[in-house]
Amino acid sequence: MKNYNMKPNYMQLPSNQILTDPAYQRPIDRNRVKKIVQEFNPAIANPVKVSFRDGKYWVFDGQHTLTALKERNGGVDLVVPCMVYTGLTQEDEAFLFATQTGTASKVKVNLRLRALYLSGDPNVTRLHDTLEDLGVRLDFTDHQGQCKIVAYSTIYKIFLNLSQREFIDMMQTILKAWPDSPERLSKEMLNGMYHFFSIYGDEFDKKKAITQFSKVPVAVILQQGKAGTRGGDKRYARELVRIYNKNLRNKLDEYRLNI
């Protein structure tokens, strides 16, 4: 991994020369800007972090501060204190944006993953490519879609906790069992199937699981799971076990979900 402990130069830059890269930056949150304006204290304000790339200055940490400073100046451009880094690529900027810490507002998961994907992060890249190969879109937006993931935190956690083969088997089970369901890629169903696969592993017949699951609509599984009083996300896995076991001689042990 690249060493980002390079020493920046302190510079005063005109705000109209500092650009925002939409490839990895988030849209401006007006409420966040308003809060910064109201609480602004020049004694503790951090300089804007900027990358000098291709002859231009790109903000990768502090775009809300930059906007707030201009608003405090009546909407007129002004000179802004900046820490300027040279030698960063767009991918480096995206990585630093995604992993920024301190007083900056928390980056939403989908935007953080988008920035990590742009930076070439191996885990996010593998997740994206694996889902795309399965016909599932991971475009890091909030827009819903028939075969699109929006439960970003959930799918990333699952991907990191399962092997590549287990993850693919899990996703194929969901896609084949309910090919037309708009709820099959919901956070609840993904978590339920994750617990089903992580607990029972190779103890069940995957083809039989697809057949059994397809007999019950996703909406019914989610409704029954939400009606449960214990188990968190395992409530949905419990419904999957009950569906799988129906009319089978060799049943899975439902009580293992209580551990």
N, C-alpha and C positions, 0 to 999 in steps of 0.2 A: 504493500500500500504506500502511496506517496506520502512523503513527510510534509505536513502542512504547517510545521512550526517555523516557517520563514518569517523574517522580520519585516513588517509592513512599514511604509513611509507615511508619516503624518502630513496631510495636505489639506488646504482649504480649497474646495471646488465649488464652482457655480452649480446650483441645483439643476439648472436646465441642461447640464452636460452629463448628469448621472442618469443612466438608462436602466430600465427594468427588462429582464429577459423572461418573456412569457412561457418559455419552454419549461422552466422549473419554478418560477415564482407564483405565488398565490394572488388572487384578486385582492384589491385593497378592501379591508374591512373598515367601513366608515365609523362604526362604533368604537373600534380599537383606536382609530385616529383621534376621535373626539376625546377619548379617555386620556390619551397621551397629551393632547393639548391642555386639558383641564388640570392634569397633575404634573405638567412639565416643570422640571427643576434643573436649570442649566448647570448647577454645581455637581449633579450626579449623572447627567445625561451622557450616554456612551456615543462615541463617534460612529458614523455610518461606516460599515465595512464594504469596501469597493474593490473590484478586480479590474485592473487595466489590461484589456484584451483587444487585440486587433485595432489598436489606436483609439479605443473608446473605454469609458468608465461604466462598469456594470455593478449595480448594488446587489449583493447576495445576502446581506444581513442588515436590516434597518430600513427597509422601504417604507414601513409605516411611520417611523421616526422622521424620515425625509419628507413625507407628505405632511406630517404634523408641523414640522418646522416652517414649511411654506405657508400653511394655513395661519400659523401664528404671525406670519409676516404679511397678513392681508391677502394671501393668494399670489403674492409677487415673489419671483425667484430671488434667491439670496445665496450667499456664500455659506457652505456647510462644512463643518470639520469632519474629515474622513480618515480612515486608516486604509491606505491603498496598497493592495497586493499585486505584484507582477509575476508573470510566469504561470498563472492559473489557466487551465482550459475551461470550456463551458462545462465539461463533465466534472471537473474539480469544484467549480462553483456550485453545481447542483448538489454534489455530495456535502459540501460545507453548509449549504442552505438546509438540507434535510437533517443534518446532525447538529444544528445550532443549539446552544444551551444558553442559560443565563436569564436575562429579563425579557427576552423576546417572547411573544405570544406563541403558544404551542402550535406547531404545524399540524394540520389535519392529516390523518393517516394516509388518505388517498394522495394528497399532495406530496407527502414525505416519500411514499413509495414511488410516485412518478419521478421525483427528483433523483431517487436512488437508481431507478431504472435508467434514466438519462445518464447518470454517472457511471453506469456499467456494473453496478453492484451484482455479484454473481447469484445471490439467492433470489433477489427480485427478478432478475433476468430469467432465471430458470423457471420461476413461478409463472411469469408472463408467457414464456415460450411453451411451457407444458400445457397451460390452459388453452392457448391459441391452437395447439395441435389437436386438442380435444374439441375444438369448435366453440370454446367459451371465450367471450371478450373480456379483456382486462385493460380498459383504456384510462383508468384512474379518474374518471369523471363521476358525478353523482347521478347521472341520468340513468333511469331504469331501462331495461331491455329484456327481450325474451330469453336470450342466452348470454347474459352479461352478469358479471360479479360486481356488486356494490358493497358487500360486507367485507371490506378490505382487511380490517384488523383480524377478523375471523379466519379468512382464507389464508392469510400470511402465517398466522399462528399454526394452523393445521398443517400447512406445507412444511414448516420447520420441524414439526413433531412427528411426521410420518416419513417413511422412506419414499423414494420416488415411485416405486412399484405400488406401495400401499396407497399413496395419494392418487395415482392414476386409476387404480381399481375402485377406490371410493368414488371418484368423480364419474367414472363410467357407469357405476351402479346407479347413481342419481340420474344421470342423463338417459340411460336406457329404461329405467323403471318408470319415469314420468317425463316422456319426451315433449309434452305440450304444456306442462304445468308452469305457470309464471312464478310459483312460490318455491320451486324445487331448489333454487340457489339462495334462499333466504338464510339469514344468520342462524335461525333455529334449526333448520333442516341440516345445514352444513355441520353444525355442532353435534346434532344428534347422530348423524352418520359417522362423524369423526370418533365419537365415543364407541359406537358400535364396532367400527373397524379396529380401533386401538385396543379394545378389551377382548374381542373374540378372534381377532386375527385370522388364522387359517382354520378355525374350528367350524366354519360354515361353508356351504356350497354357494359360490357367488352367482352362478346361473340360477339356482333355486331362489336365492335372495331377490334377484331382479324380478323373477316371476311372482313371488309372494308379495313384494312391495307394490308392484304395479296394480294389484287388486284393490288397493286402498288409496284414495286421493290424498295428495299432500295436505290439503286444507283440513282433512279429517285428522290426520296424524298430528298436525300442529294444534288443532283444537283440543284433542285428547291430551296432548302433552302439556298444554297450558293449564289444563284443569288439574294437573297433578299438584300435590302439595309439598313435594320434596324432590331433591335431586338436581336442582338447577337444570343445566343443559342435558343432563342424563335422563331427564323426563322424556325427551324425544327419542333417545336411544332405547328406553324401556318400551316405548310404543313399537319401535322397529323390531325389537326382540319378540314381542307378543305376536306381531304380524308374521314374522318369519316362522315362529313355532306352530302356528295354526295348522292343525291336521297333519303334523309331522311326528314321526315316531322318535327320531333323535333330536331332542330339543336343546336349545341353548339355555344355560342357567341364568335366568333373569336376575337372581339375587346377587350375582357378581357385580351388578351395577350399584349396589349399596355400599361397596367397599370404598 
